[in-house]
């Protein structure tokens, strides 16, 4: 068991790892799981990618044990992305069982690692992805980790596309975000840090291109200047392990940010949602009461039906 400085049991920090296909997300997951295992503190690993065929690391909870991706594709006559979304939706209906397992382990491990589908938009923008993210975030410190292919980001347009994705992840999840520039053993990420710290340098990199796309890219660089100032970045090599210590230092800072800033907002959103659900439930009960009355005095039996229905709704929403 882990304890904080105050002597209280320390909750595990959950890392939700997202990244485009080919960004090296799987190899990144393998590197940090083996690093934690080597420190005699194995992480608790959850795989949410139903389409992955080979995982070079073990998972404590695997969506593939619950949902058969190919069967979903065949049964519902779906394409690859549609099948992933449907698989996540089916898994989300049982996610309360997953949370029970996580609840038991959140004080005995230091990190919970969650691997997500390579089709980043499928997880980030789907209803099931939002449900899963908020459910996990409500249990303890949670950090979004966005893995970027540094080699493919040397072009200003591709770099900006990645930054816009990072921005969308931050504002959709409303959780601390770490951008991991992966594959720095192939291409160093110094250029990316320079572009993020000085928008003029980024603008200079696009000056030789007079297309509309280049003009749009330059404009977005200035718009995202404030976004860059509040984002943690780490250079990382999943192949060599370079940057792993820097990464976990950034994770600890982000977990602290969660406790001081994001947790308050998260609890506020949960409270607002519960209040909204309560009002809707009361409105439905009132409508049911009026329907049962039908202009005539309500009978004892009908009153009993309303009471039973109210108890059922309370049980389902608790």
C-alpha positions as CSV (number, residue, x, y, z in Angstrom):
1,X,0.0,0.0,0.0
2,X,1.1,3.5,-0.8
3,X,0.8,6.4,1.6
4,X,0.9,10.2,1.2
5,X,2.9,12.5,3.4
6,X,-0.1,13.0,5.6
7,X,-0.2,9.3,6.3
8,X,-3.4,8.7,4.2
9,X,-3.5,5.9,1.7
10,X,-2.3,7.3,-1.7
11,X,-4.6,6.7,-4.7
12,X,-3.1,5.3,-7.9
13,X,-2.6,7.8,-10.8
14,X,-4.5,6.7,-13.9
15,X,-2.8,7.4,-17.3
16,X,-5.2,7.4,-20.2
17,X,-2.9,6.9,-23.2
18,X,-4.2,8.1,-26.6
19,X,-2.4,8.5,-29.9
20,X,-2.9,8.1,-33.6
21,X,-2.2,4.9,-35.4
22,X,1.5,4.5,-36.0
23,X,2.6,7.0,-33.3
24,X,4.3,4.2,-31.3
25,X,1.6,4.1,-28.6
26,X,1.8,0.4,-28.2
27,X,5.6,0.4,-27.9
28,X,5.3,3.3,-25.5
29,X,2.9,1.3,-23.3
30,X,5.3,-1.6,-23.4
31,X,8.2,0.6,-22.3
32,X,6.5,2.2,-19.3
33,X,4.9,-1.1,-18.2
34,X,8.3,-2.8,-18.3
35,X,9.9,0.2,-16.5
36,X,7.4,0.0,-13.7
37,X,7.7,-3.7,-13.5
38,X,11.5,-3.3,-13.2
39,X,11.0,-1.0,-10.3
40,X,9.2,-3.8,-8.5
41,X,5.9,-1.9,-8.8
42,X,4.0,-3.3,-11.7
43,X,1.2,-1.1,-13.0
44,X,-2.5,-2.2,-13.3
45,X,-3.1,-2.3,-17.0
46,X,-6.5,-2.0,-18.9
47,X,-6.7,-2.5,-22.6
48,X,-9.7,-0.7,-24.4
49,X,-8.6,-1.5,-27.9
50,X,-10.9,-4.3,-29.2
51,X,-9.1,-4.5,-32.6
52,X,-5.5,-5.0,-31.5
53,X,-4.2,-8.3,-32.7
54,X,-0.9,-8.4,-30.7
55,X,0.0,-6.8,-27.4
56,X,3.6,-6.9,-26.3
57,X,2.5,-6.4,-22.7
58,X,0.1,-8.1,-20.3
59,X,-3.3,-6.6,-19.4
60,X,-5.1,-7.1,-16.1
61,X,-8.4,-6.2,-17.8
62,X,-8.8,-6.7,-21.6
63,X,-11.9,-5.6,-23.6
64,X,-11.2,-8.5,-26.0
65,X,-12.2,-10.9,-23.2
66,X,-15.7,-9.4,-23.1
67,X,-16.3,-8.2,-26.7
68,X,-15.4,-10.0,-29.9
69,X,-14.5,-7.3,-32.4
70,X,-14.8,-9.4,-35.6
71,X,-18.1,-10.8,-34.4
72,X,-19.5,-7.3,-33.8
73,X,-18.4,-6.2,-37.3
74,X,-20.1,-9.2,-38.9
75,X,-23.2,-9.2,-36.8
76,X,-24.0,-5.5,-37.2
77,X,-22.5,-5.2,-40.7
78,X,-20.1,-2.5,-39.7
79,X,-16.8,-1.1,-40.9
80,X,-13.6,-1.1,-38.8
81,X,-14.3,2.2,-37.0
82,X,-18.0,1.5,-36.5
83,X,-17.2,-1.9,-35.0
84,X,-14.7,-0.3,-32.5
85,X,-17.3,2.3,-31.4
86,X,-20.0,-0.5,-31.0
87,X,-17.5,-2.7,-29.1
88,X,-16.7,0.3,-26.7
89,X,-20.5,0.9,-26.3
90,X,-21.1,-2.7,-25.3
91,X,-18.1,-2.6,-23.0
92,X,-19.3,0.6,-21.4
93,X,-22.5,-1.0,-20.3
94,X,-20.4,-3.3,-18.1
95,X,-17.8,-0.8,-17.0
96,X,-19.2,-0.7,-13.5
97,X,-17.8,-4.2,-13.1
98,X,-14.4,-2.9,-14.3
99,X,-14.5,-0.1,-11.8
100,X,-15.1,-2.6,-9.0
101,X,-11.8,-4.3,-9.8
102,X,-10.0,-0.9,-10.1
103,X,-11.5,0.2,-6.8
104,X,-9.8,-2.8,-5.1
105,X,-6.4,-2.1,-6.6
106,X,-6.2,1.7,-6.5
107,X,-4.4,1.9,-3.2
108,X,-2.1,-1.1,-3.8
109,X,-0.5,0.1,-7.1
110,X,1.0,3.4,-8.0
111,X,-0.2,3.6,-11.6
112,X,-3.2,2.4,-13.6
113,X,-2.4,2.4,-17.4
114,X,-5.3,2.5,-19.9
115,X,-4.5,1.8,-23.5
116,X,-7.1,3.2,-26.0
117,X,-7.9,2.4,-29.7
118,X,-5.4,3.8,-32.3
119,X,-8.3,5.5,-34.0
120,X,-8.1,8.4,-31.6
121,X,-11.4,10.1,-32.6
122,X,-13.3,6.9,-31.9
123,X,-12.4,7.1,-28.2
124,X,-12.1,10.9,-27.7
125,X,-15.4,11.8,-29.3
126,X,-17.6,8.8,-28.7
127,X,-20.2,8.7,-25.9
128,X,-18.8,5.5,-24.5
129,X,-15.3,7.1,-24.5
130,X,-16.6,10.1,-22.5
131,X,-18.5,7.8,-20.0
132,X,-15.3,5.6,-19.5
133,X,-13.1,8.7,-19.1
134,X,-15.3,10.4,-16.5
135,X,-15.9,7.2,-14.6
136,X,-12.2,6.6,-14.2
137,X,-11.4,10.3,-13.5
138,X,-14.0,10.3,-10.6
139,X,-12.0,7.6,-8.8
140,X,-8.7,9.4,-8.4
141,X,-5.9,11.4,-10.1
142,X,-6.2,10.9,-13.9
143,X,-3.9,12.2,-16.6
144,X,-4.4,12.2,-20.4
145,X,-1.2,11.2,-22.3
146,X,-1.1,12.1,-26.0
147,X,1.6,10.2,-27.9
148,X,2.9,12.1,-31.0
149,X,5.0,10.7,-33.8
150,X,7.9,13.2,-33.8
151,X,9.3,12.0,-37.1
152,X,6.0,12.7,-38.9
153,X,5.6,16.1,-37.2
154,X,8.6,17.9,-38.7
155,X,6.2,19.4,-41.3
156,X,4.5,22.5,-39.9
157,X,1.1,21.4,-41.2
158,X,1.4,17.9,-39.6
159,X,2.7,19.4,-36.4
160,X,-0.3,21.8,-36.2
161,X,-2.7,18.9,-36.9
162,X,-1.2,17.1,-33.9
163,X,-1.5,20.2,-31.7
164,X,-5.1,20.7,-32.7
165,X,-5.8,17.1,-31.7
166,X,-4.1,17.7,-28.4
167,X,-6.2,20.8,-27.9
168,X,-9.4,18.8,-28.6
169,X,-8.3,16.1,-26.1
170,X,-7.7,18.7,-23.4
171,X,-11.0,20.5,-23.8
172,X,-13.1,17.3,-24.3
173,X,-11.7,15.4,-21.3
174,X,-11.0,18.5,-19.1
175,X,-8.1,16.6,-17.5
176,X,-4.4,17.3,-17.2
177,X,-2.6,16.6,-20.5
178,X,1.0,15.5,-21.2
179,X,2.2,15.6,-24.9
180,X,4.8,12.8,-25.4
181,X,7.0,13.4,-28.4
182,X,7.8,9.8,-29.2
183,X,10.6,8.4,-31.4
184,X,13.2,11.0,-30.5
185,X,15.8,8.4,-31.2
186,X,14.9,9.0,-34.9
187,X,14.3,12.7,-34.8
188,X,14.9,15.0,-31.9
189,X,11.9,17.0,-30.7
190,X,13.8,20.3,-30.2
191,X,12.1,21.8,-33.2
192,X,8.7,21.2,-31.7
193,X,9.6,22.8,-28.4
194,X,11.0,25.8,-30.3
195,X,7.8,26.2,-32.3
196,X,5.7,25.9,-29.1
197,X,7.8,28.4,-27.2
198,X,8.2,31.0,-30.0
199,X,5.3,31.4,-32.5
200,X,7.6,33.6,-34.7
201,X,9.9,30.6,-35.3
202,X,7.0,28.5,-36.3
203,X,5.8,31.3,-38.7
204,X,9.3,31.4,-40.2
205,X,9.1,27.7,-40.9
206,X,6.0,28.2,-43.1
207,X,7.1,31.4,-44.9
208,X,8.4,29.4,-48.0
209,X,4.8,28.2,-48.6
210,X,2.2,30.6,-49.9
211,X,-0.7,28.2,-50.0
212,X,-3.9,28.7,-48.1
213,X,-3.0,25.7,-45.9
214,X,0.3,27.4,-44.9
215,X,-1.6,30.7,-44.1
216,X,-4.1,28.8,-42.0
217,X,-1.3,27.0,-40.2
218,X,0.4,30.2,-39.3
219,X,-2.8,31.7,-38.0
220,X,-3.5,28.6,-35.8
221,X,0.1,28.9,-34.4
222,X,-0.7,32.3,-33.0
223,X,-4.1,31.1,-31.7
224,X,-2.6,28.2,-29.8
225,X,0.2,30.2,-28.2
226,X,-1.7,30.4,-24.8
227,X,-2.6,26.7,-25.1
228,X,1.2,25.8,-25.3
229,X,2.0,27.7,-22.1
230,X,-0.2,25.4,-20.0
231,X,0.8,22.0,-21.5
232,X,3.5,19.7,-20.3
233,X,5.7,18.1,-23.0
234,X,8.2,15.3,-22.8
235,X,10.7,13.9,-25.3
236,X,10.5,10.1,-25.3
237,X,12.0,7.1,-27.1
238,X,9.9,4.0,-26.7
239,X,12.8,2.0,-28.4
240,X,15.7,3.1,-26.1
241,X,13.8,4.2,-23.0
242,X,15.2,7.8,-23.2
243,X,13.0,10.3,-21.3
244,X,11.2,7.7,-19.1
245,X,12.2,9.5,-15.9
246,X,11.2,12.9,-17.3
247,X,7.9,11.4,-18.3
248,X,7.1,10.2,-14.8
249,X,8.2,13.5,-13.3
250,X,5.7,15.2,-15.6
251,X,3.0,12.7,-14.5
252,X,3.6,13.5,-10.8
253,X,3.2,17.2,-11.6
254,X,0.0,16.6,-13.6
255,X,-1.4,14.4,-10.8
256,X,-0.9,17.3,-8.4
257,X,-2.6,19.6,-10.9
258,X,-5.6,17.2,-10.9
259,X,-5.9,17.4,-7.2
260,X,-5.6,21.3,-7.0
261,X,-7.5,22.3,-10.1
262,X,-9.2,19.7,-12.2
263,X,-10.8,17.7,-9.3
264,X,-12.9,20.7,-8.2
265,X,-14.2,21.2,-11.7
266,X,-14.9,17.5,-12.1
267,X,-16.9,17.3,-8.9
268,X,-18.8,20.4,-10.0
269,X,-19.8,18.8,-13.3
270,X,-20.9,15.6,-11.6
271,X,-23.0,17.5,-9.1
272,X,-24.6,19.5,-11.9
273,X,-25.4,16.4,-13.9
274,X,-26.9,14.7,-10.8
275,X,-29.0,17.8,-10.2
276,X,-30.2,17.8,-13.8
277,X,-31.1,14.1,-13.6
278,X,-33.0,14.7,-10.4
279,X,-35.1,17.4,-12.0
280,X,-35.8,15.3,-15.0
281,X,-36.8,12.4,-12.8
282,X,-39.2,14.7,-10.7
283,X,-40.7,16.0,-14.0
284,X,-41.3,12.5,-15.3
285,X,-42.9,11.5,-12.0
286,X,-45.1,14.5,-12.0
287,X,-46.1,13.7,-15.6
288,X,-46.9,10.1,-14.6
289,X,-48.9,11.3,-11.7
290,X,-51.0,13.5,-13.9
291,X,-51.5,10.8,-16.4
292,X,-52.6,8.4,-13.7
293,X,-55.0,10.9,-12.2
294,X,-56.6,11.6,-15.6
295,X,-58.7,14.4,-14.1
296,X,-60.2,12.1,-11.4
297,X,-58.9,11.7,-7.9
298,X,-56.0,9.3,-7.7
299,X,-56.8,5.9,-6.1
300,X,-54.8,4.2,-3.4
301,X,-53.6,1.6,-5.9
302,X,-52.5,4.2,-8.3
303,X,-50.7,6.1,-5.5
304,X,-49.0,2.8,-4.7
305,X,-47.9,2.4,-8.4
306,X,-46.4,5.9,-8.4
307,X,-44.5,5.1,-5.2
308,X,-43.2,1.8,-6.6
309,X,-42.2,3.5,-9.8
310,X,-40.4,6.3,-7.9
311,X,-38.5,3.6,-5.8
312,X,-37.5,1.8,-9.0
313,X,-36.2,5.0,-10.6
314,X,-34.2,5.9,-7.4
315,X,-32.7,2.4,-7.4
316,X,-31.7,2.6,-11.1
317,X,-30.1,6.1,-10.7
318,X,-28.2,5.4,-7.4
